[in-house]
């Protein structure tokens, strides 16, 4: 089994992170398996491929890019690779190449809240269930139409909104935004985090499902949960 593959939200699209070790054919096959899980939701997503220190030949890269387009409906736009030959191959294929992953600029942490708003349209909307072992991450608001199962994790720099039951781990305001919120139809998480604060569910069994949506936010330096 190949470890180290990640599918993340990034710049209003997707970031595919591949491990630097392991046979290339096994890595690409494992990536295909991950993408197949959410095939219906990736359609048309602009995609950045992070290869790290792994050298990849132009033919290998061309084949992978073709598969991402034809099999999963992705739109590859950029490659991140430390290897200069790999970047040259990406340039020949018409992709933007970087030697390291560009970090989105963020406002200073103490700036007024009006100056720390996310760029327009920087929300990721997905219709899916996040299963145990999966991790979704986005640098803006994250909206899910589905459940977050126990053992799953969702992370967002902004708000997290779940139209379903949230039983896994949720981290809103991951870049330090204490104004971020977590909202769910049924809020029953294993753990929630907002900025640097953490709250856990009681150990003595899970409470019954809520009859109304609930919201978690920071008040007076603590995470409070209340009806929406």
ZITA-V499981 format. One record per residue. N is the residue number from 0. RES is the residue in one letter. PHI is phi in degrees with one decimal (999 if undefined). OMEGA is omega in whole degrees, -180 to 180 (999 if undefined). D_LAST is the distance of its C-alpha to the last C-alpha in whole Angstrom. Layout:
n->N res->RES phi->PHI omega->OMEGA d_last->D_LAST
n->N res->RES phi->PHI omega->OMEGA d_last->D_LAST
//
This chain:
n->0 res->X phi->999 omega->-179 d_last->43
n->1 res->X phi->-90.3 omega->178 d_last->42
n->2 res->X phi->-104.2 omega->174 d_last->39
n->3 res->X phi->96.1 omega->177 d_last->37
n->4 res->X phi->-87.9 omega->-180 d_last->36
n->5 res->X phi->-137.6 omega->175 d_last->33
n->6 res->X phi->-118.5 omega->-173 d_last->31
n->7 res->X phi->-128.2 omega->169 d_last->28
n->8 res->X phi->-75.6 omega->-177 d_last->26
n->9 res->X phi->-157.4 omega->175 d_last->29
n->10 res->X phi->49.9 omega->179 d_last->29
n->11 res->X phi->64.2 omega->178 d_last->27
n->12 res->X phi->-145.6 omega->-178 d_last->29
n->13 res->X phi->-123.4 omega->171 d_last->30
n->14 res->X phi->-120.6 omega->178 d_last->32
n->15 res->X phi->-104.7 omega->-178 d_last->35
n->16 res->X phi->-104.0 omega->-179 d_last->36
n->17 res->X phi->-109.4 omega->179 d_last->39
n->18 res->X phi->-69.4 omega->-179 d_last->41
n->19 res->X phi->-83.7 omega->-179 d_last->44
n->20 res->X phi->-123.4 omega->180 d_last->46
n->21 res->X phi->104.6 omega->179 d_last->47
n->22 res->X phi->-57.8 omega->-176 d_last->49
n->23 res->X phi->-57.4 omega->-178 d_last->48
n->24 res->X phi->-64.6 omega->178 d_last->48
n->25 res->X phi->-73.1 omega->179 d_last->46
n->26 res->X phi->-63.9 omega->-179 d_last->43
n->27 res->X phi->-67.6 omega->177 d_last->43
n->28 res->X phi->-66.4 omega->178 d_last->43
n->29 res->X phi->-66.2 omega->177 d_last->40
n->30 res->X phi->-61.7 omega->178 d_last->38
n->31 res->X phi->-60.1 omega->178 d_last->39
n->32 res->X phi->-62.8 omega->179 d_last->37
n->33 res->X phi->-67.5 omega->-179 d_last->34
n->34 res->X phi->-68.3 omega->-179 d_last->34
n->35 res->X phi->-63.6 omega->-179 d_last->35
n->36 res->X phi->-60.8 omega->-179 d_last->32
n->37 res->X phi->-123.5 omega->-173 d_last->29
n->38 res->X phi->-53.2 omega->-177 d_last->32
n->39 res->X phi->-68.0 omega->-174 d_last->30
n->40 res->X phi->-100.9 omega->-177 d_last->28
n->41 res->X phi->-88.4 omega->-172 d_last->30
n->42 res->X phi->-51.1 omega->175 d_last->32
n->43 res->X phi->79.3 omega->-177 d_last->33
n->44 res->X phi->-76.7 omega->173 d_last->32
n->45 res->X phi->-66.7 omega->-167 d_last->34
n->46 res->X phi->-128.0 omega->173 d_last->35
n->47 res->X phi->-109.0 omega->-178 d_last->36
n->48 res->X phi->-109.7 omega->-179 d_last->38
n->49 res->X phi->-101.4 omega->-178 d_last->39
n->50 res->X phi->-99.4 omega->-180 d_last->42
n->51 res->X phi->59.6 omega->-179 d_last->43
n->52 res->X phi->-87.9 omega->-176 d_last->46
n->53 res->X phi->-72.7 omega->172 d_last->47
n->54 res->X phi->-79.7 omega->-179 d_last->50
n->55 res->X phi->-130.4 omega->-179 d_last->50
n->56 res->X phi->-71.8 omega->180 d_last->52
n->57 res->X phi->-60.5 omega->178 d_last->52
n->58 res->X phi->-62.1 omega->178 d_last->53
n->59 res->X phi->-63.0 omega->-180 d_last->50
n->60 res->X phi->-66.0 omega->180 d_last->48
n->61 res->X phi->-61.9 omega->179 d_last->49
n->62 res->X phi->-64.0 omega->-180 d_last->48
n->63 res->X phi->-63.7 omega->180 d_last->45
n->64 res->X phi->-61.0 omega->179 d_last->44
n->65 res->X phi->-62.8 omega->179 d_last->45
n->66 res->X phi->-67.5 omega->179 d_last->43
n->67 res->X phi->-60.2 omega->180 d_last->40
n->68 res->X phi->-74.4 omega->-172 d_last->41
n->69 res->X phi->-78.6 omega->-174 d_last->42
n->70 res->X phi->-87.0 omega->-173 d_last->40
n->71 res->X phi->-126.0 omega->177 d_last->37
n->72 res->X phi->69.6 omega->180 d_last->37
n->73 res->X phi->-80.7 omega->178 d_last->36
n->74 res->X phi->-122.6 omega->180 d_last->37
n->75 res->X phi->-63.1 omega->-179 d_last->39
n->76 res->X phi->-122.8 omega->-173 d_last->39
n->77 res->X phi->-150.0 omega->178 d_last->40
n->78 res->X phi->-127.0 omega->172 d_last->42
n->79 res->X phi->-112.2 omega->-177 d_last->41
n->80 res->X phi->-152.3 omega->176 d_last->44
n->81 res->X phi->-74.0 omega->-178 d_last->47
n->82 res->X phi->-77.9 omega->-176 d_last->50
n->83 res->X phi->-66.5 omega->179 d_last->51
n->84 res->X phi->-64.5 omega->177 d_last->53
n->85 res->X phi->-63.7 omega->179 d_last->50
n->86 res->X phi->-65.6 omega->178 d_last->48
n->87 res->X phi->-62.5 omega->177 d_last->52
n->88 res->X phi->-63.3 omega->178 d_last->51
n->89 res->X phi->-64.0 omega->178 d_last->48
n->90 res->X phi->-61.0 omega->-180 d_last->49
n->91 res->X phi->-67.1 omega->179 d_last->52
n->92 res->X phi->-87.2 omega->177 d_last->49
n->93 res->X phi->82.9 omega->-180 d_last->47
n->94 res->X phi->-101.6 omega->172 d_last->44
n->95 res->X phi->-74.7 omega->-178 d_last->43
n->96 res->X phi->-119.5 omega->178 d_last->44
n->97 res->X phi->-133.0 omega->176 d_last->43
n->98 res->X phi->-84.7 omega->173 d_last->44
n->99 res->X phi->-149.8 omega->-174 d_last->41
n->100 res->X phi->-69.0 omega->177 d_last->38
n->101 res->X phi->-62.9 omega->180 d_last->37
n->102 res->X phi->-97.8 omega->178 d_last->34
n->103 res->X phi->-58.5 omega->180 d_last->31
n->104 res->X phi->-69.2 omega->179 d_last->32
n->105 res->X phi->-125.2 omega->177 d_last->29
n->106 res->X phi->-69.6 omega->176 d_last->29
n->107 res->X phi->-55.8 omega->-174 d_last->30
n->108 res->X phi->-60.7 omega->-176 d_last->27
n->109 res->X phi->-95.7 omega->180 d_last->28
n->110 res->X phi->-68.9 omega->177 d_last->28
n->111 res->X phi->-57.6 omega->-175 d_last->25
n->112 res->X phi->-60.0 omega->179 d_last->22
n->113 res->X phi->-63.3 omega->-178 d_last->23
n->114 res->X phi->-87.3 omega->-177 d_last->26
n->115 res->X phi->-110.5 omega->178 d_last->24
n->116 res->X phi->-67.0 omega->180 d_last->22
n->117 res->X phi->-76.5 omega->177 d_last->23
n->118 res->X phi->-58.1 omega->180 d_last->26
n->119 res->X phi->-55.7 omega->176 d_last->25
n->120 res->X phi->65.4 omega->-179 d_last->24
n->121 res->X phi->-89.9 omega->175 d_last->23
n->122 res->X phi->-120.2 omega->179 d_last->20
n->123 res->X phi->-106.8 omega->-180 d_last->21
n->124 res->X phi->-111.5 omega->-179 d_last->20
n->125 res->X phi->-131.0 omega->174 d_last->22
n->126 res->X phi->-105.3 omega->-179 d_last->22
n->127 res->X phi->-168.1 omega->170 d_last->23
n->128 res->X phi->-96.3 omega->178 d_last->22
n->129 res->X phi->-90.7 omega->-173 d_last->23
n->130 res->X phi->-85.9 omega->179 d_last->25
n->131 res->X phi->-54.3 omega->-179 d_last->27
n->132 res->X phi->93.8 omega->179 d_last->29
n->133 res->X phi->-87.9 omega->178 d_last->27
n->134 res->X phi->-136.7 omega->176 d_last->26
n->135 res->X phi->-111.1 omega->-179 d_last->24
n->136 res->X phi->-139.2 omega->-180 d_last->24
n->137 res->X phi->-145.3 omega->-177 d_last->23
n->138 res->X phi->-92.9 omega->174 d_last->24
n->139 res->X phi->-143.0 omega->177 d_last->21
n->140 res->X phi->-81.0 omega->-179 d_last->18
n->141 res->X phi->-121.6 omega->-179 d_last->18
n->142 res->X phi->-120.7 omega->-178 d_last->16
n->143 res->X phi->-119.1 omega->172 d_last->17
n->144 res->X phi->-103.6 omega->-174 d_last->17
n->145 res->X phi->158.3 omega->-179 d_last->18
n->146 res->X phi->-93.6 omega->169 d_last->18
n->147 res->X phi->-114.3 omega->-174 d_last->19
n->148 res->X phi->-73.7 omega->173 d_last->21
n->149 res->X phi->-58.5 omega->-177 d_last->23
n->150 res->X phi->92.0 omega->176 d_last->25
n->151 res->X phi->-100.9 omega->-178 d_last->24
n->152 res->X phi->-139.8 omega->175 d_last->22
n->153 res->X phi->-125.2 omega->-175 d_last->20
n->154 res->X phi->-131.9 omega->179 d_last->21
n->155 res->X phi->-145.6 omega->175 d_last->20
n->156 res->X phi->-72.3 omega->179 d_last->21
n->157 res->X phi->-111.1 omega->180 d_last->18
n->158 res->X phi->-78.8 omega->170 d_last->14
n->159 res->X phi->-120.8 omega->179 d_last->14
n->160 res->X phi->-123.1 omega->-177 d_last->12
n->161 res->X phi->-120.7 omega->174 d_last->13
n->162 res->X phi->-87.5 omega->-176 d_last->13
n->163 res->X phi->167.5 omega->-179 d_last->14
n->164 res->X phi->-100.1 omega->178 d_last->15
n->165 res->X phi->-101.8 omega->-180 d_last->15
n->166 res->X phi->-112.5 omega->-178 d_last->18
n->167 res->X phi->-91.0 omega->-180 d_last->20
n->168 res->X phi->-103.4 omega->178 d_last->20
n->169 res->X phi->-128.0 omega->179 d_last->17
n->170 res->X phi->-128.3 omega->176 d_last->18
n->171 res->X phi->-96.5 omega->-179 d_last->17
n->172 res->X phi->61.4 omega->-173 d_last->19
n->173 res->X phi->-64.2 omega->178 d_last->22
n->174 res->X phi->-92.3 omega->177 d_last->24
n->175 res->X phi->109.1 omega->-178 d_last->23
n->176 res->X phi->-78.2 omega->-179 d_last->20
n->177 res->X phi->-76.6 omega->176 d_last->18
n->178 res->X phi->-88.9 omega->-179 d_last->16
n->179 res->X phi->-67.5 omega->-177 d_last->14
n->180 res->X phi->-133.9 omega->173 d_last->11
n->181 res->X phi->-121.1 omega->-177 d_last->10
n->182 res->X phi->-126.3 omega->179 d_last->8
n->183 res->X phi->-148.8 omega->175 d_last->9
n->184 res->X phi->-61.1 omega->175 d_last->9
n->185 res->X phi->-130.5 omega->-174 d_last->11
n->186 res->X phi->-95.8 omega->-179 d_last->11
n->187 res->X phi->-134.0 omega->-172 d_last->14
n->188 res->X phi->-78.8 omega->168 d_last->16
n->189 res->X phi->-69.2 omega->179 d_last->20
n->190 res->X phi->-155.7 omega->171 d_last->19
n->191 res->X phi->-125.9 omega->176 d_last->17
n->192 res->X phi->-131.7 omega->172 d_last->18
n->193 res->X phi->-130.1 omega->-172 d_last->17
n->194 res->X phi->54.6 omega->-179 d_last->20
n->195 res->X phi->-99.7 omega->-179 d_last->23
n->196 res->X phi->-96.3 omega->-177 d_last->20
n->197 res->X phi->-127.9 omega->173 d_last->20
n->198 res->X phi->-135.0 omega->-179 d_last->18
n->199 res->X phi->-119.3 omega->175 d_last->19
n->200 res->X phi->-74.2 omega->176 d_last->19
n->201 res->X phi->-59.0 omega->-179 d_last->21
n->202 res->X phi->-73.8 omega->-173 d_last->24
n->203 res->X phi->-83.0 omega->174 d_last->25
n->204 res->X phi->78.3 omega->-179 d_last->23
n->205 res->X phi->-86.1 omega->178 d_last->20
n->206 res->X phi->-70.1 omega->179 d_last->18
n->207 res->X phi->-64.4 omega->-180 d_last->17
n->208 res->X phi->-63.4 omega->-178 d_last->14
n->209 res->X phi->-74.9 omega->176 d_last->11
n->210 res->X phi->-85.5 omega->179 d_last->11
n->211 res->X phi->-135.4 omega->174 d_last->7
n->212 res->X phi->-59.4 omega->-179 d_last->5
n->213 res->X phi->-127.1 omega->-179 d_last->5
n->214 res->X phi->-130.9 omega->175 d_last->5
n->215 res->X phi->-112.4 omega->179 d_last->9
n->216 res->X phi->-152.6 omega->-179 d_last->11
n->217 res->X phi->-90.6 omega->174 d_last->14
n->218 res->X phi->-135.1 omega->178 d_last->15
n->219 res->X phi->55.1 omega->175 d_last->18
n->220 res->X phi->78.1 omega->179 d_last->20
n->221 res->X phi->-135.0 omega->176 d_last->17
n->222 res->X phi->-83.9 omega->179 d_last->15
n->223 res->X phi->-116.3 omega->177 d_last->12
n->224 res->X phi->-116.9 omega->-178 d_last->9
n->225 res->X phi->-148.5 omega->176 d_last->6
n->226 res->X phi->-60.1 omega->-179 d_last->4
n->227 res->X phi->-73.9 omega->999 d_last->0
//
